[in-house]
């Protein structure tokens, strides 16, 4: 029984790591596509799955506020 639990735990851990890697790859691809298009591309073109825009969304070069 102990060996079976170890095998199941190993499979679950590998599946979790696989999901994290796939998410990271997809995020990187999306960000690369955004970078290739430049900052002037419309938000709905870059992120068609998102219906609600963030309030922090800004177009163009943004300089951080100096506090």
N, CA and C atoms as a LAMMPS dump frame, in Angstrom:
ITEM: TIMESTEP
0
ITEM: NUMBER OF ATOMS
201
ITEM: BOX BOUNDS ff ff ff
-5.0000000000000000e+02 5.0000000000000000e+02
-5.0000000000000000e+02 5.0000000000000000e+02
-5.0000000000000000e+02 5.0000000000000000e+02
ITEM: ATOMS id mol type element x y z
1 1 1 N 0.818 -1.19 0
2 1 2 C 0 0 0
3 1 3 C 0.868 1.261 0
4 2 1 N 1.98 1.214 0.728
5 2 2 C 2.86 2.362 0.815
6 2 3 C 3.471 2.682 -0.561
7 3 1 N 3.831 1.665 -1.293
8 3 2 C 4.426 1.843 -2.621
9 3 3 C 3.415 2.46 -3.592
10 4 1 N 2.161 2.036 -3.475
11 4 2 C 1.112 2.56 -4.351
12 4 3 C 0.906 4.056 -4.086
13 5 1 N 0.903 4.455 -2.822
14 5 2 C 0.755 5.866 -2.479
15 5 3 C 1.927 6.702 -3.006
16 6 1 N 3.118 6.145 -2.958
17 6 2 C 4.277 6.857 -3.476
18 6 3 C 4.166 7.053 -4.981
19 7 1 N 3.708 6.039 -5.676
20 7 2 C 3.562 6.143 -7.128
21 7 3 C 2.48 7.161 -7.479
22 8 1 N 1.354 7.101 -6.786
23 8 2 C 0.271 8.052 -7.044
24 8 3 C 0.719 9.47 -6.726
25 9 1 N 1.421 9.66 -5.631
26 9 2 C 1.926 10.986 -5.268
27 9 3 C 2.9 11.508 -6.327
28 10 1 N 3.757 10.641 -6.809
29 10 2 C 4.708 11.029 -7.851
30 10 3 C 4.013 11.464 -9.127
31 11 1 N 2.98 10.724 -9.512
32 11 2 C 2.228 11.069 -10.723
33 11 3 C 1.532 12.421 -10.55
34 12 1 N 0.959 12.659 -9.377
35 12 2 C 0.272 13.924 -9.119
36 12 3 C 1.263 15.086 -9.157
37 13 1 N 2.423 14.906 -8.569
38 13 2 C 3.44 15.96 -8.565
39 13 3 C 3.913 16.238 -9.992
40 14 1 N 4.158 15.217 -10.777
41 14 2 C 4.595 15.41 -12.164
42 14 3 C 3.514 16.099 -12.991
43 15 1 N 2.258 15.753 -12.761
44 15 2 C 1.165 16.406 -13.479
45 15 3 C 1.084 17.883 -13.11
46 16 1 N 1.256 18.196 -11.839
47 16 2 C 1.234 19.592 -11.398
48 16 3 C 2.36 20.399 -12.009
49 17 1 N 3.54 19.82 -12.036
50 17 2 C 4.682 20.497 -12.651
51 17 3 C 4.441 20.691 -14.14
52 18 1 N 3.847 19.702 -14.789
53 18 2 C 3.528 19.815 -16.213
54 18 3 C 2.559 20.95 -16.49
55 19 1 N 1.549 21.085 -15.649
56 19 2 C 0.575 22.167 -15.816
57 19 3 C 1.256 23.518 -15.653
58 20 1 N 2.118 23.66 -14.666
59 20 2 C 2.828 24.927 -14.458
60 20 3 C 3.717 25.276 -15.647
61 21 1 N 4.391 24.287 -16.195
62 21 2 C 5.267 24.523 -17.344
63 21 3 C 4.449 24.948 -18.56
64 22 1 N 3.328 24.289 -18.791
65 22 2 C 2.485 24.631 -19.937
66 22 3 C 1.935 26.045 -19.794
67 23 1 N 1.498 26.408 -18.591
68 23 2 C 1.005 27.777 -18.369
69 23 3 C 2.094 28.805 -18.629
70 24 1 N 3.291 28.511 -18.169
71 24 2 C 4.404 29.442 -18.351
72 24 3 C 4.733 29.611 -19.83
73 25 1 N 4.706 28.514 -20.574
74 25 2 C 4.982 28.577 -22.01
75 25 3 C 3.915 29.407 -22.716
76 26 1 N 2.652 29.184 -22.386
77 26 2 C 1.567 29.929 -23.023
78 26 3 C 1.641 31.414 -22.687
79 27 1 N 1.967 31.741 -21.446
80 27 2 C 2.105 33.14 -21.057
81 27 3 C 3.251 33.793 -21.812
82 28 1 N 4.351 33.091 -21.925
83 28 2 C 5.505 33.641 -22.629
84 28 3 C 5.191 33.873 -24.105
85 29 1 N 4.476 32.931 -24.731
86 29 2 C 4.085 33.107 -26.135
87 29 3 C 3.197 34.333 -26.298
88 30 1 N 2.245 34.491 -25.387
89 30 2 C 1.343 35.636 -25.463
90 30 3 C 2.111 36.937 -25.299
91 31 1 N 3.014 36.998 -24.336
92 31 2 C 3.792 38.209 -24.114
93 31 3 C 4.736 38.5 -25.279
94 32 1 N 5.281 37.458 -25.891
95 32 2 C 6.127 37.662 -27.063
96 32 3 C 5.323 38.245 -28.219
97 33 1 N 4.096 37.774 -28.385
98 33 2 C 3.233 38.281 -29.444
99 33 3 C 2.885 39.747 -29.195
100 34 1 N 2.625 40.091 -27.941
101 34 2 C 2.336 41.477 -27.587
102 34 3 C 3.553 42.348 -27.86
103 35 1 N 4.723 41.878 -27.49
104 35 2 C 5.941 42.654 -27.695
105 35 3 C 6.222 42.849 -29.187
106 36 1 N 5.927 41.846 -29.998
107 36 2 C 6.144 41.965 -31.434
108 36 3 C 5.215 42.993 -32.062
109 37 1 N 3.998 43.101 -31.541
110 37 2 C 3.031 44.03 -32.108
111 37 3 C 3.254 45.461 -31.641
112 38 1 N 3.903 45.65 -30.533
113 38 2 C 4.139 46.989 -30.019
114 38 3 C 3.03 47.424 -29.096
115 39 1 N 3.193 48.569 -28.455
116 39 2 C 2.245 49.01 -27.452
117 39 3 C 0.995 49.63 -28.055
118 40 1 N 0.982 49.941 -29.346
119 40 2 C -0.161 50.625 -29.935
120 40 3 C -1.275 49.68 -30.375
121 41 1 N -1.069 48.396 -30.285
122 41 2 C -2.079 47.43 -30.705
123 41 3 C -3.235 47.433 -29.714
124 42 1 N -4.432 47.288 -30.214
125 42 2 C -5.628 47.345 -29.37
126 42 3 C -5.668 46.165 -28.4
127 43 1 N -6.215 46.415 -27.234
128 43 2 C -6.297 45.404 -26.182
129 43 3 C -7.154 44.211 -26.613
130 44 1 N -8.255 44.455 -27.315
131 44 2 C -9.13 43.355 -27.713
132 44 3 C -8.498 42.483 -28.787
133 45 1 N -7.51 42.992 -29.506
134 45 2 C -6.8 42.175 -30.486
135 45 3 C -5.775 41.291 -29.79
136 46 1 N -5.088 41.857 -28.811
137 46 2 C -4.042 41.117 -28.116
138 46 3 C -4.604 40.073 -27.167
139 47 1 N -5.68 40.395 -26.48
140 47 2 C -6.258 39.504 -25.488
141 47 3 C -7.745 39.301 -25.779
142 48 1 N -8.081 38.503 -26.784
143 48 2 C -9.493 38.356 -27.165
144 48 3 C -10.341 37.622 -26.125
145 49 1 N -9.747 36.869 -25.235
146 49 2 C -10.505 36.107 -24.247
147 49 3 C -10.965 36.96 -23.073
148 50 1 N -10.359 38.089 -22.882
149 50 2 C -10.715 38.951 -21.765
150 50 3 C -11.771 39.959 -22.206
151 51 1 N -12.862 40.003 -21.495
152 51 2 C -13.915 40.953 -21.826
153 51 3 C -13.787 42.243 -21.037
154 52 1 N -13.255 42.153 -19.829
155 52 2 C -13.162 43.319 -18.955
156 52 3 C -11.71 43.783 -18.915
157 53 1 N -11.507 45.031 -19.188
158 53 2 C -10.16 45.583 -19.128
159 53 3 C -9.835 45.996 -17.704
160 54 1 N -8.603 45.914 -17.371
161 54 2 C -8.146 46.343 -16.061
162 54 3 C -8.17 47.864 -15.98
163 55 1 N -8.442 48.386 -14.801
164 55 2 C -8.414 49.838 -14.624
165 55 3 C -7.002 50.379 -14.733
166 56 1 N -6.036 49.51 -14.548
167 56 2 C -4.642 49.938 -14.617
168 56 3 C -4.095 49.928 -16.047
169 57 1 N -4.929 49.51 -17.016
170 57 2 C -4.478 49.421 -18.394
171 57 3 C -4.185 50.809 -18.948
172 58 1 N -3.003 50.969 -19.494
173 58 2 C -2.604 52.23 -20.104
174 58 3 C -1.963 51.93 -21.44
175 59 1 N -2.213 52.783 -22.412
176 59 2 C -1.594 52.631 -23.72
177 59 3 C -0.43 53.602 -23.834
178 60 1 N 0.563 53.179 -24.558
179 60 2 C 1.716 54.04 -24.773
180 60 3 C 2.759 53.847 -23.695
181 61 1 N 3.852 54.565 -23.808
182 61 2 C 4.894 54.448 -22.797
183 61 3 C 4.396 54.998 -21.461
184 62 1 N 4.619 54.249 -20.418
185 62 2 C 4.157 54.63 -19.099
186 62 3 C 5.361 54.775 -18.188
187 63 1 N 5.426 55.912 -17.533
188 63 2 C 6.514 56.138 -16.588
189 63 3 C 5.98 55.9 -15.188
190 64 1 N 6.7 55.158 -14.383
191 64 2 C 6.211 54.902 -13.02
192 64 3 C 6.161 56.186 -12.209
193 65 1 N 5.182 56.256 -11.338
194 65 2 C 5.057 57.428 -10.473
195 65 3 C 6.199 57.438 -9.468
196 66 1 N 6.758 58.585 -9.307
197 66 2 C 7.854 58.719 -8.342
198 66 3 C 7.255 59.061 -6.985
199 67 1 N 7.414 58.175 -6.026
200 67 2 C 6.898 58.423 -4.672
201 67 3 C 7.999 58.77 -3.74
